[in-house]
Amino acid sequence: MRKRVGVIGGGIAGATAAYHLLKADASLEIILLEAEDQMGHHTTGRSAALLLENDGVESTRSIAKASVDFLLNPPEGLTENIFVIPRDVMHIATVEQSSSVDRFLEKNSSGRIPTKEISKSEAKKRFPALREEGLDRFVVDEGAGDIDVHCLHQAYLNHFRKNGGQIMVSTRVDSARRSGDSWILETKTGEIPVDLIINAAGAWGDQVASRAGVKPVGLQPKRRTAFTVNSNDLDMQKWAMIADIDLRFYCKPDGLQFLCSLAEENPSEPCDAKHDEADVALAIERINKATTLDIRSVQTAWTGLRTFAPDRSMVIGVDPDESSFYWFVGQGGTGIMTSPGAGRLLSDLITEGKPSEHFNETGLNYADVSPERLRKK
Ligand SMILES: Cc1cc2nc3c(=O)[nH]c(=O)nc-3n(C[C@H](O)[C@H](O)[C@H](O)COP(=O)(O)OP(=O)(O)OC[C@H]3O[C@@H](n4cnc5c(N)ncnc54)[C@H](O)[C@@H]3O)c2cc1C
């Protein structure tokens, strides 16, 4: 009999899981279930779309390493577009933040292109609207880029669909119960039997687990707001992104606008997050202090939930107590750029029981992302 797999959640996590798993084992019958009427309605559609290898905890950096080649050189036949356009990321610091710069440089020497310190005049060339006064030190990540998130998400989904995968939108999985060796997924429109569950429900990951009788892992969704402002006809498309060295704000060219954020992390319940005007106002104040952009109004603002496990590593793999329930959550603030590596890892674990040789050179210690670590007291 063909094995049936139910992937719960149609964000980038569910999409890459479905894509990679079907590619690894075409005999599987995979159903991707999304609660909303649009895929990517929640966090995936609200990101800053950045590829920055020197970001996050060690395991995230390893998974990013396992993702870069896919993003820069997509597999034959997956897309006619490009997923990444290069963009430098420049971290800026005042005199008082000098020790943060030292720590930052020490920590970020492991990417393909290590972070390096540059002069103020070099920094001005990369972001001409920087204010001269106040800022003292500048470091740059040259191996970064902007990801076309919509294009990447759709590429996974289109490939999955074309190869026989099933997608059901407006289908919230309300609960799951065991039926012999299988599961019955309960939805408003009926029951769906599956043999294996992949929980890719983002901020709702623990809720989905609880409703399947599986112990939660302690996920914490955290709000982050972003907004766009007019570029006032500046020719800024090739400028670097700037980010405060302690991540108190960031600002990057985004088409004909700037995309800005306070980079806040405010705990939230899983929900359709809405932005708080005070977060936008504070970000504008900080960006105006560091630049001559003189931001006075906002085009659009939105908030998304970046969801973390307690140790900020992703949660990828089989549940220690339920051999047919796989976790694929906790992507935090890096779920887009790590999606190729994370999807590959999940599919390796399901089909081979361990990470494949693809991860050999990445430094990944699988124990760091295994769900088991979160069950140990
Ligand atoms: C402001 C901001 C900036 C960011 N910047 C970056 C960045 O620069 N680079 C980067 O890599 N990442 C970034 N991220 C993080 C990235 O967006 C996330 O890591 C990623 O989108 C998480 O994807 P996901 O599929 O896990 O979650 P989601 O996209 O939220 O998908 C989960 C899906 O599960 C569905 N679901 C939930 N419960 C059920 C159920 N019971 N039944 C069916 N479906 C269900 C939901 O409707 C949802 O669509 C940013 C995030 C934010 C908010």
Ligand as a Chemical Component Dictionary entry (heavy atoms), coordinates in Angstrom:
data_LIG
# 
_chem_comp.id                   LIG 
_chem_comp.type                 NON-POLYMER 
_chem_comp.pdbx_formal_charge   0 
_chem_comp.three_letter_code    LIG 
# 
loop_
_chem_comp_atom.comp_id 
_chem_comp_atom.atom_id 
_chem_comp_atom.alt_atom_id 
_chem_comp_atom.type_symbol 
_chem_comp_atom.charge 
_chem_comp_atom.model_Cartn_x 
_chem_comp_atom.model_Cartn_y 
_chem_comp_atom.model_Cartn_z 
_chem_comp_atom.pdbx_ordinal 
LIG C1  C1  C 0 9.330  40.610 10.205 1  
LIG C2  C2  C 0 9.956  39.267 9.881  2  
LIG C3  C3  C 0 11.159 39.222 9.216  3  
LIG C4  C4  C 0 11.733 37.992 8.867  4  
LIG N1  N1  N 0 12.860 37.999 8.111  5  
LIG C5  C5  C 0 13.397 36.834 7.690  6  
LIG C6  C6  C 0 14.522 36.841 6.853  7  
LIG O1  O1  O 0 15.042 37.896 6.491  8  
LIG N2  N2  N 0 15.029 35.638 6.437  9  
LIG C7  C7  C 0 14.470 34.439 6.819  10 
LIG O2  O2  O 0 14.981 33.398 6.421  11 
LIG N3  N3  N 0 13.393 34.421 7.617  12 
LIG C8  C8  C 0 12.839 35.576 8.070  13 
LIG N4  N4  N 0 11.754 35.573 8.882  14 
LIG C9  C9  C 0 11.302 34.290 9.423  15 
LIG C10 C10 C 0 10.505 33.463 8.435  16 
LIG O3  O3  O 0 9.505  34.253 7.836  17 
LIG C11 C11 C 0 9.911  32.263 9.180  18 
LIG O4  O4  O 0 10.954 31.532 9.801  19 
LIG C12 C12 C 0 9.160  31.306 8.247  20 
LIG O5  O5  O 0 8.272  32.005 7.429  21 
LIG C13 C13 C 0 8.386  30.289 9.072  22 
LIG O6  O6  O 0 7.665  29.498 8.165  23 
LIG P1  P1  P 0 6.603  28.455 8.660  24 
LIG O7  O7  O 0 6.119  27.733 7.448  25 
LIG O8  O8  O 0 7.152  27.695 9.795  26 
LIG O9  O9  O 0 5.436  29.348 9.305  27 
LIG P2  P2  P 0 4.143  29.984 8.617  28 
LIG O10 O10 O 0 4.476  30.701 7.377  29 
LIG O11 O11 O 0 3.445  30.767 9.676  30 
LIG O12 O12 O 0 3.301  28.729 8.206  31 
LIG C14 C14 C 0 2.609  27.918 9.130  32 
LIG C15 C15 C 0 1.287  27.616 8.503  33 
LIG O13 O13 O 0 0.614  26.616 9.250  34 
LIG C16 C16 C 0 -0.776 26.851 9.120  35 
LIG N5  N5  N 0 -1.458 26.139 10.181 36 
LIG C17 C17 C 0 -1.365 26.353 11.517 37 
LIG N6  N6  N 0 -2.163 25.492 12.198 38 
LIG C18 C18 C 0 -2.769 24.713 11.259 39 
LIG C19 C19 C 0 -3.705 23.643 11.323 40 
LIG N7  N7  N 0 -4.190 23.198 12.501 41 
LIG N8  N8  N 0 -4.128 23.081 10.166 42 
LIG C20 C20 C 0 -3.647 23.503 8.963  43 
LIG N9  N9  N 0 -2.774 24.527 8.852  44 
LIG C21 C21 C 0 -2.331 25.114 9.982  45 
LIG C22 C22 C 0 -0.871 28.368 9.250  46 
LIG O14 O14 O 0 -2.084 28.865 8.728  47 
LIG C23 C23 C 0 0.354  28.821 8.479  48 
LIG O15 O15 O 0 0.066  29.138 7.130  49 
LIG C24 C24 C 0 11.127 36.773 9.245  50 
LIG C25 C25 C 0 9.915  36.807 9.917  51 
LIG C26 C26 C 0 9.319  38.033 10.244 52 
LIG C27 C27 C 0 8.005  38.061 10.940 53 
# 
loop_
_chem_comp_bond.comp_id 
_chem_comp_bond.atom_id_1 
_chem_comp_bond.atom_id_2 
_chem_comp_bond.value_order 
_chem_comp_bond.pdbx_ordinal 
LIG C1  C2  SING 1  
LIG C2  C3  SING 2  
LIG C2  C26 DOUB 3  
LIG C3  C4  DOUB 4  
LIG C4  N1  SING 5  
LIG C4  C24 SING 6  
LIG N1  C5  DOUB 7  
LIG C5  C6  SING 8  
LIG C5  C8  SING 9  
LIG C6  O1  DOUB 10 
LIG C6  N2  SING 11 
LIG N2  C7  SING 12 
LIG C7  O2  DOUB 13 
LIG C7  N3  SING 14 
LIG N3  C8  DOUB 15 
LIG C8  N4  SING 16 
LIG N4  C9  SING 17 
LIG N4  C24 SING 18 
LIG C9  C10 SING 19 
LIG C10 O3  SING 20 
LIG C10 C11 SING 21 
LIG C11 O4  SING 22 
LIG C11 C12 SING 23 
LIG C12 O5  SING 24 
LIG C12 C13 SING 25 
LIG C13 O6  SING 26 
LIG O6  P1  SING 27 
LIG P1  O7  DOUB 28 
LIG P1  O8  SING 29 
LIG P1  O9  SING 30 
LIG O9  P2  SING 31 
LIG P2  O10 DOUB 32 
LIG P2  O11 SING 33 
LIG P2  O12 SING 34 
LIG O12 C14 SING 35 
LIG C14 C15 SING 36 
LIG C15 O13 SING 37 
LIG C15 C23 SING 38 
LIG O13 C16 SING 39 
LIG C16 N5  SING 40 
LIG C16 C22 SING 41 
LIG N5  C17 SING 42 
LIG N5  C21 SING 43 
LIG C17 N6  DOUB 44 
LIG N6  C18 SING 45 
LIG C18 C19 SING 46 
LIG C18 C21 DOUB 47 
LIG C19 N7  SING 48 
LIG C19 N8  DOUB 49 
LIG N8  C20 SING 50 
LIG C20 N9  DOUB 51 
LIG N9  C21 SING 52 
LIG C22 O14 SING 53 
LIG C22 C23 SING 54 
LIG C23 O15 SING 55 
LIG C24 C25 DOUB 56 
LIG C25 C26 SING 57 
LIG C26 C27 SING 58 
# 
